[in-house]
Amino acid sequence: LSSFQVYSFTWQADPYTGVLNCYRSPVVTYDVISPAFRIEGYDYSNTTYSTWSESRYDIEPLRLYLLEDESYEKTLFLIGLVFAIVSFLIVGRCTEDSFRVKKRESGEEVEDMIRTKDQ
């Protein structure tokens, strides 16, 4: 299992049906051999090396990197550049008369307008 592989695939039998299924899991298994099997002429009735198992609980930090294609970056840059140029052209053509919001009239002018409408 390399450092870039997160999952390992194992075949496990279903205990009820006996059907083999392939499972993808982040569990990694290693073959661990008891030292008793390495010692030549070892007396297996000796209990010095009994059933052998080993567990490793190393939690590696997960690092994710999103790598985009270079053409995607260029396309995104060009879209932003076109958007900026169009925005500058639109804002540059604006005049005071092109804004819908007018300056607020003074209170006297509003009162005069109301009086003329009432007459």
C-alpha positions in Angstrom: 0.0 0.0 0.0 1.6 3.3 -1.1 1.3 6.6 0.7 -1.2 7.8 -2.0 -3.6 4.9 -1.6 -6.1 5.4 1.2 -8.2 2.3 0.8 -7.3 -1.4 0.6 -9.6 -4.1 -1.0 -10.1 -7.4 0.8 -12.2 -10.4 0.0 -14.3 -11.6 3.0 -16.8 -14.4 3.2 -20.3 -13.7 4.5 -20.6 -15.8 7.7 -24.3 -16.7 6.9 -24.1 -17.5 3.2 -20.4 -18.1 2.6 -20.5 -15.8 -0.4 -17.3 -13.9 -0.9 -17.6 -10.1 -1.1 -15.0 -7.5 -2.0 -14.8 -4.7 0.6 -13.1 -1.4 0.3 -11.8 -0.1 3.7 -9.1 2.1 5.2 -7.9 -0.9 7.2 -4.5 -2.2 6.2 -3.4 -5.7 7.1 0.1 -7.0 7.5 1.4 -10.6 7.9 3.1 -10.8 11.2 5.1 -13.9 12.0 5.8 -15.1 15.6 9.5 -15.3 16.4 8.8 -19.0 17.3 8.6 -19.8 13.6 11.9 -18.1 12.9 13.8 -20.0 15.5 15.2 -23.2 14.1 14.3 -26.3 16.2 11.9 -24.3 18.5 9.8 -26.4 20.9 6.3 -25.4 20.0 5.0 -26.7 23.4 7.0 -23.9 25.0 4.7 -20.9 25.9 7.3 -18.2 25.5 5.9 -17.2 22.1 2.2 -18.0 22.2 -0.4 -16.7 19.7 1.0 -13.7 18.0 -0.9 -10.6 17.0 0.1 -7.0 16.5 -1.9 -3.8 16.2 -0.7 -0.5 14.9 -2.8 2.6 15.5 -1.1 5.3 13.5 -3.4 8.0 12.3 -1.9 9.9 9.5 -3.0 13.4 8.8 -5.2 13.7 5.7 -4.0 16.2 3.1 -6.2 17.0 0.1 -5.0 19.1 -2.8 -7.3 20.2 -5.6 -5.3 20.3 -8.8 -7.1 22.1 -11.7 -6.1 21.8 -15.3 -4.1 24.8 -16.6 -6.8 25.5 -19.3 -9.4 25.9 -16.5 -7.2 28.5 -14.8 -6.7 30.4 -18.1 -10.4 30.3 -18.9 -11.3 31.6 -15.5 -8.8 34.4 -15.8 -10.1 35.4 -19.2 -13.7 35.4 -18.0 -12.7 37.7 -15.1 -10.8 40.0 -17.4 -13.7 40.3 -19.8 -16.1 41.0 -16.9 -13.8 43.7 -15.5 -13.4 45.4 -19.0 -17.2 45.4 -19.6 -17.8 46.8 -16.1 -15.3 49.6 -16.7 -16.9 50.4 -20.1 -20.4 50.5 -18.6 -19.4 52.7 -15.6 -17.3 55.0 -17.8 -20.3 55.8 -20.0 -22.5 56.7 -17.1 -23.3 60.4 -16.6 -25.2 62.2 -13.9 -28.4 62.0 -16.0 -28.1 58.2 -16.4 -28.7 57.5 -12.7 -32.3 56.9 -11.7 -31.8 58.3 -8.3 -32.1 62.1 -8.4 -30.8 64.5 -5.8 -33.4 65.2 -3.2 -35.2 68.4 -3.6 -35.3 70.9 -0.7 -38.4 71.0 1.5 -39.6 74.4 0.0 -39.6 73.0 -3.6 -41.6 70.0 -2.5 -44.2 72.3 -0.7 -44.4 74.5 -3.9 -45.0 71.4 -6.0 -47.8 70.2 -3.7 -49.5 73.6 -3.7 -49.5 73.8 -7.5 -51.0 70.3 -7.8 -53.8 71.2 -5.3 -54.8 74.3 -7.3 
